[in-house]
Amino acid sequence: MIWAGGGVISGNAAALLQRLAEALDAPVFTSGNGRGSIPEDHALAMGPLTAQPELRETLSGAELVIAVGARFQGGATGNWSLKLPRLIHIDADASVVNRNYPADVALVGDAEAALSALLAAQNAQPGDPDFLRDAQKRRDEARAAIRVQMGPDHLRIMDAIRRGLSRQGNIVRDATVPAYIWGNRLLPVLTPRTSLSTTSAAIGPGLPLAIGAAVATGEKTVVIQGDGGFMLHIGELATAAQYQLPLIVCVFNDRGYGVLRAIQRMRFDGRTAGVDIKTPDFVQVAQGMGVHAEAVASAAEFEAAFERAVANSGPVLLDIDMNALAPMGDLFGRPRRA
């Protein structure tokens, strides 16, 4: 199997990685930064699901892992509890190789050059079809489990975003509950350099990141943002309006800090403190800055509003009332308390 990290994207090696995977019939897992290394609707794409219980056995049961531009970070490996078989590790940074997992073969070099050389030299036969089928079955089970955890309304919202956005459209995810539950794991990324998220996991930078992506590419750019994080850069709506950027700001509004709520509920027997906030009327604020805005209180309303937002050439804000939607599971996989 192949493990693709952010080095595949920064090294412009996604097409080569896909060719290698197809030559070997190898399942491809990605890190969060490696999303888009292979289209996530490709039959060999396992997605960023390396930490999912359904797939850990697949990872540890492979005979060989080819890792490209990957650091094997804690979140992707269950804090390095994941067992890996023989490992070929390709990375441009020599200090990354052998840092978290010992490499049986270390190839220090640019991802594009290394994969080109591998493709020119390899004469291996495709891998075991039974292994591939088992990996695909476990992938589908993992995705199905996440879809159940999402709840029906968030499921419809996610599917509407992917259906309405082109393959080249940008997806930007702030540190917020919908991003953790489905945006970071299941919302399909289909093209390199169309997936952005916060590096530090701090809330807030989603809107500025999205403005940069929209300016740089000219493509429709969707932001998955919580209301607490959105408040940190709400003034940048004026920038989006001034330059009429192709931006759709989806504010998932639960009137508080949802991630902290989940942590507090887990650790303090359901009790919370300091996590509920008084948010403004985002629709009025956006309209006051010259941004088209709509309030959304159901999945059906979101589907219609998102379709209108895609058709709008300028920025649009959708204020999504999470309290009116069917609840998701919490960050730890359990149903949320009312």
N, C-alpha and C positions, 0 to 999 in steps of 0.2 A: 504494500500500500504506500501511498504518498501523503506526506504532511506538508502543506504549503503555507508559508508564513508571509509576512508583509514584504520580505525581500523579493518575492516573486513579482509583486506589484511595482515596487520601487525600481526593480531591475528590468521592467518591461518584458518579463519572461512568461506571461500568462499563456500566450499561444503555444510556446514551446512546451510548457508544462502539460497543457492539454494533449498535445501530440504524444508526449511520452506516456501519459496515462492511457491513452487509447491504444498505443502500441503494446502495452503490458496488460491491458484490461484491469488496471489497478484502481481500487477505490481511492478517492482523494478527499482527505480531511483538510480543513483550513483552520488557521487561527482567526481571531477576530480581525486582525489587520490584513490577513490574507484573503478575505472574502472577495470574490470576483476573479480569483486565480483560475477558476473554472466556473462556467455558468451554473448556478445552483438548480437549474432545471435539467442539467445534463445527467444522464444515467449513472455516470461514475462519481458524481458529486455527493459527498456525505455531509457537506456543510460544516459549520463551526461547532460540531456536536461532540467533540472529543471527551467532554466530561459527563455526557449522558450515560446513565447506567446501562442502557440497552446496547451501547456501542463500545463500552470499555473492553468487553471480552473479544470483540472483533479486533480492536487495536492490539491487545496483548497476544492474540492468537495468530497474527500474521507471521510469516517467516522472515520478512524483511521490510523495514520502513526506510523510504527515501525521503529525507526531510530537506526542504529547500527554503532558505531564508527564514527559518523559524527559530525562536528562542526557547520554546517549551516553557512558557510562563506558568505560574502557579494555578491560575484559574482554569487553564485549558487541560491541566494534568492532574486535577484534584490535589493541588499542592505537592506534586511530584510523587503521588502514590501510584500513578498509572505505571504498569509494567510494559516495557517495550522490548521487542525482540532485537535481532541484529539491526544495526543502524548505519546507514550512509547519510552523513550530514554535510550539506552544501551550504556555505555561508561566506559572504564577502568579509565578515568580521571574524578574524581568527579567535578572538576572545570569547565568542559565543559558542564555538564548537567545544564540546566536552564540559561546558559549564554546568548544565543540569542533567544531561544524560551522556554517558560515555559513547563515543562513536567508534564503531568497528572500522569504518573508513571515513576519513575526514578529507573533504575537498574544499579548500579555501579559495574562493574566487567568486566572480560575478555570476549571478544566477543565469543570465542569458548565455554567457560563454560556456558555463558548465553544462547547462542543459543541451546546448547545441552540440557539444562534444559527446555527451552521452547518447544523443539521438544518432549521431554519425557512427558511433562505435558499437551500440548495442545490437545484438542479434538474438535477444531472448524471445522465447515463445510467450504468448499471452498466459496470464496466471490461471490458477485453478478456478474454473467456472463455478464450482460449488461454493468456494470461499466468497466470490463476488456476489453470488445470489444471496448468501447468508448475510453479507454486509448490507446489501440493499434492503433485505427484509428487516433487519434491525434498524436501519435508518428510517424506514417507513414507520416502524413501531415507535421510534423516538419522536418523530414528527407528529404522529397521531397523539401521543401522550401530551405533547406541548399544546396541541390544538385543543385538547380537552381542558387543559389547565387555563387556557385563555378565556374560556367562556364564549358563548355564541356571538355576542355583540362585538367583542374585540376581534373575533375571527372574521366576521363580515367586514370590519373596518380594515384589517390587514389585507384581506383579499381585494378590497376596493382600491387600496393604494397601489398594489402591484398591478392590478388590471388597468388602472387609469394612467399609470406612469410608463413612459417608454423605456426600452431596455437601456438607453443612455441617460435616463433621468437619475438625478442624485438623491440618495437617501442619507439624511443626517440624523443621528440619534444622540440626544442628550442623555444624561444619567437620570432616568426616570423609570417608574415601574413598568409601563408598557414596553419600553426599550429592553429592560431586563427580561421580562416574561416572553416577549415575542419578537421585538425589533432586532435584537442582537443575535437571535438564534434561528428565527424562522422566516422572517420577511425576506423573500428571495432577492439576492444580489446577482445580477446577470451579466455585468460588464465590469472590467477592471476600472479602478479609480472612480467608482460611483458610490462607494460606501465610506462614510465618515462617522466617527464617534469620538467621545472624549478620551484622551489618553490617561488622564489622572483619575477618572471616574467622578470628578467634581461636577456639581450641577452648574448650569448656566451658559456654557459656550456654544450651545447648539445653534442659536440664531446667528452669531457672528461667523461660525464655521459655514453655515448655509449661505450667507451673503457672499463669502469668498468663493464658494463653489459655483454659485449662480453667476457671479461676475466672470470667473475664469472660463466657464464652459458655455454659458448662454443657454444651458439646458434647464428644464423645469426641475426644481429642487424642493424636496419635501423635508420638513423638520418634524421629528417626533420629540415633543418638549413637554415637560411638566409645568404646572403653573408656578411653582416655587422657583424653579430654575429660570423660567421665562422672565420673571420679575427682575432678574439681575441685569438683563440687557434689553428691557422692553423699549428703551429709547431708540434702539437701532431700527425699529419699524419706520422711523422717519427716513433713515438711509434707504431702506427698501422702497419706500414711496418716492423719494426724490429721484431715484434712478430706474424706477419702474421695473424692478427685478422679477424674474419668473420664479417666484417663491411662494410656497404653500406652507404656512406655519400652522401645524396641528398642535394646539395646546390641550393636553389631556389634563383636565381641571378637576382635581379632587379636593381643592381648597386646603392644601397642606403639603407637607413633605412626606410623600407616600413611602419612600424607601425607609425613612426613619420610623414611620409608623409600624412598618412590618418588623423591623428589628426590635423596637420596644415591645410590641405585642408578644414576640417570641420570648424575650428575656424577662419581661415583667408581668407575666401571667395576664396578658391582654391590656394592661394599663399603659396609657400614653401621657406624655407631657411635652408641651412646647412644639407640637407638630401640626397644629391647626392654625391657619393663617387667614386673614381677611384679604381676599384678592379683589381687585377692582373689576369693573365691567369691561372685560377685554374687548368686546365688540365696540363699545363706545370709544375706548382709548384708541383702538386701531383706526376707526373711522375719523376720529379727530386728527390723526396724523396722515390721512389721505390713503389709507389701506382699506380695500374692500374686506368686510368681515361678516361672519354669520355665526349664530349660536346653534349648536347641534345637541340634541337630547335623545337621539336614538341611532341605531346602526343604519336604518333606512334613511334618516335625515342626513347622515354622514355621506352615504353613497351618492345621494343627489347633490349635496353641497360640494363634494370632492370633484364630481364631474364638471360642475360649473367652475370650480377653481382651476382645473386643468385647462378649460377653454379660455380663461382670463389671461391676458398677456402680462399683466402686472402682478403685484403681490396680493395674496389673500390670506386672511387669518380665519381659522375655524376653531371656535371655543367649544370644546367637547366636554359636556357634563358627565364625568365618569360616574357620579352618584346616580345617574339615571340609567346607566347601562347595567347589564347583567354582570355580576362581579367576576373578576379573575381569581385564580389561586394567588396566594401570596408568594413572595420571593423564594420561599422555602418549600413550595409545592403543595401546601395545605390550603383548603378553602379559606378565604378571608372572612373574618368575623364582621358581623353587621355593625 
